[in-house]
Amino acid sequence: MPMHTDISPENPNPTDSTESDQRGWTPRLIGSLVTIVLLLEMLAVSYMMISIALPEIAAHYRTTQSAWLLTAFLLVGAVSCPLVGRLADMHGKRRILLGCTLGAALGSLVSALAPTYPILIAGRALTGLLTPCLFLSYSLIRDVYPKRTVPMAVSIATSGMGVITVAAPFLAGWLIDGFGFRSIFWFAVIGLSVLAVLLVLTTDESSVRTHARLDLVGATLLSVGLAGVLVAISFGPKWGWTAPGTLACLVGGALLVGGWLASARLVRDPLIDLRVLRTRSVALTTLGAGACYGAGVVYSLILPLMCMTPAALDLGYGFGVTAKGFAVFQAPFGAATMVGGIAVGLLVPRIRPRQLMTAGLVLETVAALLSAGVHDQKVLLMVFIALFGLGQGLIYASIPNLVIEAVAPQLQATAASIVAVAQSLVSAVVPILAFTILNSHIALVAEGRAFYADLGITLVFLLSAGVAFVGAIAAYALPRKIHALTLDRGSATGPAPSVATAGRG
C-alpha cells in the first residue's frame, strides 16, 4: 500500500515524521493501546463463548443447525475483510474500525434479543464485522503511533489475544451458568459500545489515503455462492440430496462461485488478486493456514458438545460438566497455544517457518486422531487438547513469517488478506460438514436437544484430523528456497518472482 500523507480539511496539519519518530509513550497513547487490545480480545472472546454456549443455544431454539452460528460469523468476516481494507485505505482506518465495532455491537444486540433462530443467525452474521478489526488495528498502529513504539505496541496487541484464550472459558462459564446464553451477547453489546467511545477519545485517525475500487460484484458473487453451497450441504440430509431445493442451492451456488472466479480475472481491483494466489509459496501457505483454522474450529466445536453431555446417558462419552466446568478442558488449549507462539519467536532464527508450520499441523493431526480413539478419559483428553493447542500456536505464529518470506513488502497486505480470507472461508465450511455428520448420527433427542452417537463424535474428530493432515502436506510441499514474489503492474500475464530468496528450509 503506498504511503503518503494527505493534507485535507480532516487532517490539515500532518505531523512531521521526524518529530513523530522521537515521541514515546504518553498516557493517551497507552489508553489507545489498551483500547485496541481489549477490542481484539472481544473478537477472541466472542468466538470462544459461542462454542461453549452451543449446547444451551441448540436446546433453547430446538435446532440441529448450530454450525451456522459460527459459519455466518466467519463467512461475513471472510468476504468483508478485503472490502473493509479498501474502505479503510480510502476513508481512514479509525473511521472504518469504529464502524465495524458499532456494526458488531448492533449484531450482538440483535442476537441478544432474537426471538427465533434465523434472527439469531442474522445477528451473528453482522457480528462478523469484528473479523476485519484485527488487521485494521495493526494497520492503524503502524500509521498513527510514533515509530519507536510500533514494535512494542503490535507485540502487546498480539500477545493480548493469547492471554484471553486462558481466561475466556472461565468468564463464559460464569456468564452462561449464572445468567443464560443471552448474557454473552449482552456482554458483547456493552463491551463493544464502551470500546467504540474509548477508540474515539484515545486514538488518532490515520492520514494515509489510497484510491481503489470496491469489487462489490465479486463480493456478492462469492458470498451468495458460498452461502448457497453451504445451505445445500447443511440441509441436504433433511431435504434429500436430490430434492429440487438442495440441487438449486448447490448448482446455483457453484455457478455463482464460478462467476466470481471469472470476474476476478476481468476487474481492475478484484476482491482477491488471483495472480498472487497462483504462486506456489502463497497458494500452499494459504492452504496450510486455512486447514489449520478449519481443523481448529471443528476440534473446538466438538469439545463442549462432548464434555457437557451427561455421563448418565451412557453414550460412550460425556462428563456432564457445566459451562464453567468446561473451562478446565479449554484452559490447557489456550495455554499451550501461547507456548507454541512463543516457541516460534524463539526458534525462527534457526528453524524455517515452513518446518514449524508443518510440525504444528502434524501435532494437530496426531492430537485429533488420539481424541477420536479415546474421548471418554478426562486426563488423556486434556493432554490431547494441550497437544492440539501447541500445534495451533506453532502454526499461528508461523503464518505471518511465511507471508513475509513469500512476497515483496508492497504485496504483503494483499497476501495477508488472501490468507485471512482462506482462514475464514475454510473455518466457515468445515463446521457445516461436521454438523452434517453429527446430524446423521443422532442417538436421542431430549428436551429439544439432540445427543449424538459415539460414532458421530469419532467421525468429527477424524474430520479435524483429515483437514489438518491436508494442511501438513501443503506445508511440507512449500519450496525450500522461497522467491519473494513481485508483480509487474504493467503486465497482464501475472506475477514474476524476484531473484531474492528467503533461504533454505
C-alpha positions in Angstrom: 0.0 0.0 0.0 1.5 3.3 -1.0 2.4 5.5 2.0 1.7 9.2 1.6 0.1 12.0 3.7 -3.0 13.9 2.5 -3.4 17.5 3.6 -7.1 17.8 3.8 -9.7 19.5 5.9 -9.8 16.4 8.0 -6.0 16.5 8.5 -4.8 20.0 7.8 -1.5 19.7 9.7 0.1 16.3 9.3 2.7 15.6 12.0 6.3 15.9 10.9 7.7 12.4 10.6 11.0 13.2 12.4 9.1 14.7 15.4 6.7 11.8 15.4 9.6 9.3 15.4 11.0 10.9 18.5 7.8 10.8 20.6 7.4 8.0 23.1 4.6 6.7 25.3 2.1 9.1 26.7 -1.0 8.5 28.9 -3.3 8.9 25.8 -1.2 6.5 23.7 -1.3 3.9 26.5 -5.1 4.4 26.7 -5.2 3.9 22.9 -3.2 0.6 23.1 -5.4 -0.7 25.9 -8.5 0.1 23.9 -7.2 -1.7 20.8 -6.0 -4.8 22.9 -9.5 -5.0 24.5 -11.2 -4.8 21.1 -9.1 -7.6 19.8 -9.9 -9.6 23.0 -13.6 -9.1 22.2 -13.0 -10.9 18.9 -11.4 -13.9 20.6 -14.0 -13.9 23.4 -16.9 -13.7 21.0 -15.8 -16.8 19.1 -14.9 -18.9 22.2 -18.1 -18.0 24.1 -20.3 -19.1 21.2 -18.6 -22.5 21.1 -19.2 -23.1 24.8 -22.8 -21.8 24.6 -23.7 -24.1 21.6 -25.4 -26.9 23.6 -27.7 -24.4 25.5 -28.5 -22.4 22.4 -29.3 -25.5 20.4 -31.6 -26.8 23.2 -33.4 -23.4 23.5 -34.1 -23.0 19.8 -34.6 -26.7 19.3 -32.2 -26.7 16.3 -29.6 -29.1 14.9 -28.1 -26.4 12.7 -25.8 -25.0 15.4 -22.9 -24.7 12.9 -24.5 -21.6 11.3 -23.7 -19.6 14.5 -20.0 -20.0 13.5 -20.4 -20.2 9.7 -22.5 -16.9 9.4 -19.9 -15.1 11.6 -16.9 -16.4 9.6 -18.5 -16.1 6.1 -19.3 -12.4 6.6 -15.8 -11.9 8.1 -14.1 -13.6 5.1 -15.9 -11.5 2.5 -15.8 -8.2 4.4 -12.0 -8.3 5.1 -10.9 -7.2 1.6 -13.8 -4.7 1.2 -13.2 -3.2 4.7 -9.5 -3.0 3.9 -10.2 -1.0 0.7 -12.6 1.3 2.5 -10.1 1.9 5.3 -7.4 2.9 2.8 -9.9 5.3 1.1 -11.7 6.9 4.1 -9.5 6.3 7.1 -8.7 3.3 9.3 -10.1 4.6 12.6 -13.3 5.6 10.9 -13.8 2.2 9.4 -12.6 0.4 12.6 -15.2 2.4 14.5 -17.9 1.4 12.0 -17.0 -2.3 12.3 -17.1 -2.1 16.1 -20.5 -0.4 16.2 -21.8 -2.8 13.5 -20.6 -5.8 15.6 -22.3 -4.3 18.7 -25.6 -3.9 16.7 -25.3 -7.6 15.6 -24.8 -8.7 19.3 -27.8 -6.7 20.3 -29.9 -8.4 17.6 -28.6 -11.8 18.9 -29.4 -10.9 22.5 -33.0 -10.1 21.6 -33.5 -12.8 19.0 -36.9 -14.5 19.4 -36.1 -17.0 16.6 -33.1 -18.9 15.4 -32.9 -17.2 12.0 -32.8 -13.8 13.7 -30.0 -15.0 16.0 -28.1 -16.1 12.9 -28.6 -12.7 11.3 -27.2 -11.0 14.4 -24.2 -13.4 14.4 -23.5 -12.6 10.7 -23.4 -8.9 11.5 -21.1 -9.5 14.4 -18.7 -11.0 11.8 -17.6 -7.4 11.2 -15.3 -8.0 14.2 -13.0 -10.0 12.0 -11.5 -7.1 10.0 -10.8 -5.3 13.3 -7.7 -7.5 13.6 -5.8 -6.2 10.6 -7.3 -2.7 10.9 -5.9 -2.4 14.4 -2.4 -3.4 13.4 -2.5 -1.0 10.3 -3.8 1.8 12.5 -1.0 1.3 15.0 1.5 1.4 12.2 0.1 4.6 10.7 -0.5 6.8 13.8 1.8 5.5 16.6 5.3 7.0 16.9 7.7 4.8 15.0 9.7 3.8 18.1 6.6 2.5 19.9 5.1 0.4 17.0 7.0 -2.9 17.5 6.1 -3.0 21.2 2.5 -1.9 20.6 2.0 -4.7 18.0 3.7 -7.2 20.2 1.4 -6.3 23.1 -1.7 -6.4 20.9 -0.7 -9.9 19.6 0.2 -11.4 23.0 -3.0 -10.0 24.5 -5.1 -12.2 22.2 -3.2 -15.2 23.6 -3.9 -14.4 27.2 -7.7 -14.3 26.7 -7.8 -17.9 25.5 -6.9 -19.0 29.1 -9.3 -16.6 30.9 -12.3 -16.6 28.4 -13.6 -20.1 29.3 -14.0 -19.2 32.9 -15.7 -15.9 32.1 -18.0 -17.7 29.6 -18.9 -20.4 32.1 -19.7 -17.8 34.8 -22.0 -15.9 32.4 -23.8 -18.8 30.8 -24.3 -20.8 34.0 -25.4 -17.7 36.0 -27.4 -15.7 33.5 -28.1 -17.9 30.5 -26.7 -17.9 27.0 -28.1 -14.4 26.1 -25.7 -12.9 28.7 -22.7 -13.5 26.3 -24.4 -11.3 23.7 -25.2 -8.5 26.2 -21.6 -8.7 27.4 -20.5 -8.0 23.8 -23.1 -5.2 23.3 -21.8 -3.3 26.4 -18.2 -4.1 25.9 -18.1 -3.0 22.2 -20.1 0.1 22.8 -17.7 1.3 25.6 -14.7 0.4 23.4 -16.1 2.4 20.5 -16.3 5.5 22.7 -12.8 4.9 24.0 -11.5 4.5 20.5 -12.7 8.0 19.6 -11.3 9.5 22.7 -7.8 7.9 22.6 -6.8 7.1 19.1 -5.9 9.4 16.2 -7.1 9.0 12.6 -4.6 7.8 10.0 -3.7 10.4 7.4 -2.7 7.7 4.9 -5.1 7.5 1.9 -5.0 5.4 -1.2 -7.5 5.3 -4.0 -9.0 1.9 -5.1 -12.2 0.5 -6.4 -14.5 -1.8 -4.5 -15.3 -5.1 -6.1 -18.9 -5.3 -4.9 -19.8 -7.6 -7.7 -17.1 -10.1 -6.7 -18.0 -9.9 -3.1 -21.7 -10.5 -3.9 -20.9 -13.5 -6.2 -18.5 -15.1 -3.7 -20.7 -14.6 -0.5 -24.0 -15.6 -2.1 -22.4 -18.5 -4.0 -20.7 -19.9 -0.9 -23.8 -19.5 1.2 -25.8 -21.4 -1.4 -23.4 -24.3 -1.4 -23.2 -24.4 2.4 -27.1 -24.4 2.7 -27.2 -27.4 0.4 -24.6 -29.3 2.4 -26.2 -28.3 5.7 -29.8 -29.2 4.8 -29.2 -31.9 2.2 -29.7 -34.7 4.7 -33.0 -33.3 5.8 -34.3 -32.2 2.4 -32.8 -35.0 0.5 -29.8 -34.8 -1.7 -31.8 -35.0 -4.9 -34.6 -32.6 -3.8 -35.1 -29.5 -6.0 -34.2 -27.1 -3.2 -30.9 -28.9 -2.4 -29.9 -29.1 -6.1 -30.9 -25.4 -6.7 -28.7 -24.2 -3.8 -25.8 -26.5 -4.8 -25.8 -25.8 -8.5 -26.7 -22.1 -8.2 -24.0 -21.6 -5.6 -21.4 -23.3 -7.6 -22.3 -21.2 -10.7 -22.0 -18.0 -8.7 -18.6 -19.0 -7.3 -17.5 -19.8 -10.9 -18.8 -16.3 -11.9 -16.7 -14.8 -9.1 -13.6 -16.6 -10.4 -14.3 -15.3 -13.9 -14.9 -11.7 -12.7 -11.7 -11.7 -10.7 -9.7 -12.1 -13.9 -11.5 -9.1 -15.5 -11.9 -6.4 -13.0 -9.1 -3.9 -12.2 -9.1 -4.3 -8.4 -10.6 -7.8 -7.7 -11.7 -8.9 -4.3 -8.8 -11.4 -4.3 -5.8 -11.0 -6.6 -5.6 -14.4 -8.2 -2.2 -13.6 -9.7 -0.7 -13.6 -6.2 -2.6 -16.8 -5.3 -1.3 -18.7 -8.3 2.2 -18.6 -6.8 3.2 -21.9 -5.2 4.5 -20.4 -2.0 1.5 -18.2 -1.5 -1.0 -20.9 -2.5 0.5 -23.5 -0.2 0.8 -21.1 2.7 -2.9 -20.2 2.2 -3.9 -23.8 2.0 -2.0 -24.7 5.2 -3.4 -21.7 7.1 -6.9 -22.4 6.0 -6.5 -26.1 7.1 -5.1 -25.0 10.5 -8.1 -22.8 11.2 -10.6 -25.3 9.8 -9.2 -28.1 11.9 -9.1 -25.9 15.0 -12.7 -24.8 14.5 -14.0 -28.4 14.3 -11.9 -29.5 17.3 -13.1 -26.6 19.4 -16.7 -27.1 18.2 -16.9 -30.8 19.3 -15.3 -30.4 22.7 -18.1 -28.6 24.5 -20.7 -30.7 22.9 -18.9 -33.8 24.0 -17.8 -32.8 27.5 -21.2 -31.2 28.5 -23.2 -34.3 27.5 -24.5 -36.0 30.7 -22.5 -39.2 31.5 -25.7 -40.8 32.7 -26.9 -41.1 29.0 -24.2 -43.8 28.6 -23.3 -42.8 25.0 -19.6 -43.7 25.3 -18.6 -40.1 26.0 -19.7 -37.1 28.1 -18.7 -35.9 31.5 -21.8 -33.8 32.3 -19.8 -30.7 33.1 -21.4 -27.2 33.2 -20.2 -24.3 31.1 -18.0 -23.2 34.0 -16.7 -26.8 34.4 -15.8 -27.0 30.8 -13.2 -24.2 31.3 -10.9 -26.9 32.9 -10.8 -28.6 29.5 -10.4 -25.4 27.4 -7.7 -23.7 29.5 -4.9 -26.2 28.5 -5.7 -25.4 24.9 -5.2 -21.7 25.4 -2.1 -22.1 27.5 -0.5 -24.5 25.0 -1.3 -22.1 22.1 0.6 -19.3 23.9 3.5 -21.6 24.4 3.6 -22.6 20.7 3.5 -18.9 19.6 6.4 -18.1 22.0 8.4 -21.1 20.7 8.1 -19.8 17.1 9.5 -16.5 18.1 12.5 -18.2 19.7 13.1 -20.8 17.0 12.5 -18.8 13.8 16.1 -17.5 13.6 17.3 -21.1 13.5 14.4 -23.1 12.0 12.5 -22.1 8.9 8.8 -21.2 9.3 7.7 -23.9 6.9 9.2 -26.6 9.2 7.4 -25.1 12.2 4.1 -24.9 10.4 4.5 -28.5 9.2 5.3 -29.6 12.8 2.2 -27.7 14.1 -0.1 -29.3 11.6 1.3 -32.8 12.3 0.7 -32.2 16.0 -2.9 -31.2 15.3 -3.4 -34.3 13.2 -2.0 -36.6 15.9 -4.0 -34.9 18.6 -7.3 -35.2 16.7 -6.6 -38.9 15.9 -5.9 -39.6 19.5 -9.0 -37.8 20.6 -11.1 -39.8 18.1 -9.7 -43.0 19.6 -10.1 -42.1 23.3 -12.6 -39.4 24.2 -14.0 -40.8 27.5 -10.9 -40.3 29.7 -10.6 -36.9 31.2 -6.9 -36.7 31.9 -5.9 -38.2 28.5 -8.3 -35.9 26.7 -6.8 -32.8 28.4 -3.4 -34.0 27.3 -4.7 -34.3 23.7 -6.3 -30.9 23.9 -3.0 -29.3 25.0 -1.1 -31.1 22.2 -3.6 -29.7 19.7 -3.3 -26.2 21.2 0.5 -26.4 20.9 0.2 -27.2 17.2 -2.2 -24.3 16.8 0.3 -21.9 18.4 3.1 -23.1 16.2 1.0 -22.5 13.1 -0.5 -19.2 14.1 3.0 -17.6 14.6 4.5 -19.3 11.5 1.9 -17.9 9.1 2.9 -14.2 9.1 6.6 -15.2 8.8 5.8 -17.3 5.7 3.9 -14.4 4.2 6.8 -12.1 4.8 9.1 -14.6 3.0 6.7 -15.3 0.1 6.1 -11.8 -1.2 7.8 -8.4 -1.6 6.8 -5.8 1.0 4.4 -4.0 -1.3 2.4 -7.2 -1.7 2.3 -8.3 1.9 -1.0 -6.7 2.6 -2.5 -8.4 -0.4 -1.1 -11.8 0.5 -2.1 -11.4 4.1 -5.7 -10.6 3.0 -5.8 -13.7 0.8 -4.6 -15.9 3.7 -7.1 -14.2 6.1 -10.0 -14.9 3.6 -8.9 -18.5 3.3 -8.8 -19.0 7.0 -12.3 -17.6 7.5 -13.8 -19.5 4.5 -12.4 -22.9 5.5 -13.5 -22.2 9.0 -17.0 -21.4 7.7 -17.3 -24.5 5.6 -15.9 -27.2 7.9 -18.5 -26.8 10.7 -21.2 -27.4 8.2 -19.6 -30.7 7.3 -19.2 -31.5 11.0 -22.8 -31.0 11.8 -23.9 -32.8 8.6 -22.0 -35.8 10.1 -23.4 -35.3 13.6 -27.0 -35.0 12.4 -26.7 -38.3 10.5 -25.8 -39.9 13.9 -28.3 -38.7 16.4 -28.7 -41.1 19.3 -31.6 -39.4 21.0 -33.4 -36.1 21.4 -34.3 -34.9 25.0 -35.9 -31.6 25.9 -35.3 -30.2 22.4 -31.6 -31.0 22.4 -30.1 -33.6 20.1 -27.5 -36.0 21.6 -25.2 -37.7 19.1 -24.0 -41.3 18.9 -20.4 -42.1 19.8 -19.6 -42.8 16.1 -20.6 -39.3 15.1 -18.3 -37.8 17.7 -15.5 -40.0 16.5 -16.1 -39.1 12.8 -15.9 -35.4 13.6 -12.6 -35.8 15.3 -11.4 -37.7 12.2 -12.7 -34.8 10.1 -10.5 -32.4 12.1 -7.5 -34.8 11.7 -8.1 -35.1 8.0 -8.2 -31.3 7.4 -5.1 -30.8 9.5 -3.3 -33.6 7.5 -4.1 -31.9 4.2 -2.6 -28.7 5.7 0.5 -30.7 6.8 1.0 -31.9 3.2 0.7 -28.4 1.9 3.2 -27.0 4.4 5.7 -29.8 3.7 5.3 -29.1 0.0 6.4 -25.4 0.4 9.6 -24.8 -1.5 12.8 -25.0 0.5 14.0 -21.9 -1.3 11.3 -19.3 -1.5 11.4 -16.4 -4.0 9.9 -13.2 -2.8 7.1 -12.5 -5.3 6.8 -9.2 -7.1 4.1 -8.2 -9.6 4.7 -6.3 -12.8 1.7 -4.0 -12.6 2.1 -3.1 -16.3 1.7 -6.8 -17.3 -1.5 -8.7 -17.7 0.2 -12.0 -17.7 0.7 -12.2 -13.9 3.4 -12.4 -11.3 7.2 -12.5 -11.8 9.3 -13.8 -9.0 12.3 -11.7 -8.0 15.8 -13.1 -7.7 16.0 -12.6 -3.9 15.3 -15.7 -1.9 14.4 -16.4 1.7 16.9 -19.1 2.3 16.7 -22.8 2.7 14.3 -24.8 4.9 
